[in-house]
Amino acid sequence: MRSHELRSDNELSGTVHGPAIQAGAVYGGIRIGSEPRDVTQPPWQLPPSMHVIDRSREFEALERHRARAVREQRPALAAVSGLGGVGKTTLALKWLHTLRPDFPAGQLYADLGAQAPDGPALPEEVLGRFLRALGIPPQQVPGTLAERMALYRSLTAERRLVVLLDDASTAAQVRPLLPAGRNVTAVTSRSRLPGLTVDGCYPVHVEPLDPEAAVELLADTLSDGRVAAQPDDARTLVELCAGLPLAVRVAGARLAARPERRITTMVRALAEERDRLEVLAIDGDHNVRAALDLSYRTLPPPAARLYRLLGLHPGPDFASPVAAAVLAAEGDAAELLDTLHDASLLLDAGEERHRFHDLVRLHAATKAREDEPGEERARALRRIADHYLASATRAEEVIDPQHRTMARDYGPGPVVAAETGREPEVALDWLERELPNLMAVIRQSRPAGFPSVGWQLADALWPLFLRRKFYDDWLAAHEEGLAAAEESGNTAAACRMLTSGGVGQLGSGNHGRALEMFEHTARLFLAAGDRLGQARTLNYRGLALQRLGRLDEAAGLFRRAAAELPACGDRRAAALARLNLGDVALVTGPAQEAARHARAARTALQEAGDTYNAARADTLLGRTHLALNQFDQAEEHLSAALAALRGLTANYETARAAAGLAEVAERRGHAHLAREHYREALELYTSVGRSRTAEAESARERLRRLENGESEPQAQSNEPHPRNDGAHPRNDEPNPPADSPATSQE
């Protein structure tokens, strides 16, 4: 066990609170409840506890503070400070893990990244992760810091949980992350964070180990008889390490790898290299760099090179294929990674993933600057970026083979791609797991001199953003991607970033901004003389106008798209325009017009091999026949849609088809079948965070009536059924483009 610090470096008017949906123009104050989904398993995010040596005084102080907070019925907040590698996180983890029986609601953990290469974590980003861990679907996480704070405090007010905020930068960064209620929060930081005193924070400053405890730690690391046999040398060694657990552990690991070596040899080496400690000196300490330098110098040359080059990695952790990428597929990356682990220079992050301790990462980056030529550093950075670009593109192709992927510009190579899975859900999981690294590469691409990677990687993330709706990252990736495309002078790439980013703006409720972006795209296509590109923007602009409630204008653009796109050679996009026209017609009437557009769209989409949107057209046809009380036709089309959509990752559209079938069964008097379909629809709506839409609420109310024996009277199948009589609300939310890549009209 190691006892050094453990981190994971890793047109609405009025006031709207929470998620919003819109049909036409809605006026007045609106509040839509945002209930968390059921969480069957509380979050247990704390890293494993590690062996602690000689921290009983600090541990007892923390327990006294908690006991006092319990008596006073208030939260317990403690700030554990000290220099890097002193064991702050190890102490905090030991304390919080002992509290688990008394805090059954879970454990939250965040690395606040005070030492991260791209700066400390933003409180709103951390709150987003916490809210998702507490059961809030990604698309229901509020957009502003103030809203996230309010929701977080509401969720934690009655829960009993512990929170570890690791490697904090400032009190201002920490304060928004403090939970409500009588919970326990530990903050670790290299600074003392005096600003938290006003929040009732109890400070615990962790000092380096005294010589006796440091010698005990050295003996624990060596696990042989050398410390007992050479007590004076052992004491001198730990004094040279200044009692810093990280330095003691690294020096001990160096000795453990050479059982025949006397401790005296390490003492002499550390003493001779004192002058090399300045770069990593903290609070006057001058020994960490020497200990790391010694471990580095004894690495085999291939392992030393991998160590240096991994110091350039921009993200918090990395998977094993990254090592193969930085080495240009030369040498046995797995064996070299094992060498670095054995030397205590890498930490295990689980599932074949690795991370550096923050000081070790700084040391590795320093060695890269010192020992690698600038050209090789640049090539290694590009190989890392190309690895993530190629891997994300591979995942994109598995998830979304119909997406029109633009050409990728790789460096000289070789390009090493990860195995991202052959099934869409597996590939989606890979993209989500690597999202912090992918975003770090996007942010790094322009300063590093390869801006094309920025927009191409944002483009490759399209399937993840569509289906799992990480709107903060969606918007940030496309904003940076747009800047990169413009810097590269690539108009086609800029248009892709504007349209894909605009879809993200639509999904996050920024309908006006989305319209601006789509109109900007149209101007760029017009200036470039690209008739096809300009015609495709008609669909996007229509969707934005539809969301803004400007249905007549939206229908006009959809008609233009349906007329112009076939002449430009894109019949599939024209079919999508007809589908969008049908959506509008189903709201504005008559239903026969909606059916006409839906039939035409369905035929064209089937011919284009677009299974997903052909199924959407079947859903629309089913709903139009339902509006006309033509139950047999409605059931035929809705059943076809449901069968096709169940095999795709499109739960929202599957829910709409199931709800339509439920209504057919209900109006035929088949209450049991109707209940089954309504339950399925509600589960699917909830799974994509749309449990509070008008459609979901209608399904929930109809299910309630059925369960209470209050079903509607049966209707005759030859009588038109009004769409907007109050009991059968229109689709307030147009079929969202974020539910399928196929709605990207490109």
Helices and strands as residue ranges (DSSP letters): E 16-17, E 30-31, H 56-71, E 76-81, H 88-98, G 100-102, E 107-111, H 123-133, G 138-140, H 145-156, E 162-166, H 171-174, G 175-177, E 184-189, G 194-199, E 202-205, H 211-222, H 226-229, H 231-240, H 245-256, H 263-272, G 274-280, H 288-297, H 301-310, E 318-319, H 320-326, H 333-342, E 347-350, E 353-355, H 358-371, H 374-399, H 424-433, H 435-448, H 451-460, H 462-468, H 471-488, H 491-507, H 511-527, H 531-547, H 551-564, G 566-568, H 571-588, H 591-607, H 611-627, H 631-645, H 651-667, H 671-687, H 694-707, G 737-739, G 741-743
